[in-house]
Amino acid sequence: MVINIDRHHSHDLLMVTSRPDPIQKEEWKLVTIKWTDIIQTSDWTPANEVSCPELISVGWLVSQDDKEIKIGGTIGEDDAPYGITAFPKGCVLEINFI
């Protein structure tokens, strides 16, 4: 557990926050995620000309469960991931480890 203690002099307020220990950077795995996105048209495009785009995102694999996959775009100085993108698992076409 990491505990941060900050004293705010202007208010004489002591703030104590805690969070779980970050996973060390060497444990993060860099991945590409190929996924499909939702699209909506607002014109007279026929249905047969509209299809969901396939996209690729790159990041450090943070977690995955039955519902979603999360990647982080940045690993901070505290070795924790930030800039998190969460993908609904049903949108993910493939995951490739780099």
PyMOL commands that set and color helices and strands:
alter all, ss='L'
color gray80, all
select helices_A, chain A and resi 25-27+47-49+89-91
alter helices_A, ss='H'
color red, helices_A
select strands_A, chain A and resi 2-8+13-19+29-36+54-64+68-75+81-88+92-97
alter strands_A, ss='S'
color yellow, strands_A
deselect
rebuild
show_as cartoon
